[in-house]
Amino acid sequence: MTQDVRWRKSSYSGGGEGNDCVEVADLHPRVSIRDSKALSRASLTFPAAAFVPFIEALKARFPRN
């Protein structure tokens, strides 16, 4: 069965023209992320339980100013 994927811009993406846009899709029970500038490339898909630790690790490594 094909799932209708709805991508949304991540709140962690850069502002302005959206040049640093990361998109997120809820694919219950998984979460996918992709680079909006490279749609033909693969996305990363995680079990939902692993997504929050992944994002927390990114925030620790690349804090917002």
Buried (B, 14 or more C-beta within 10 A) or exposed (E): EEEEEEBEEBEBBEEEEEEBBBBBBBBEEBBBBBBBEEEEEEBEBBEEEEBEEEBEEEEEEEEEE
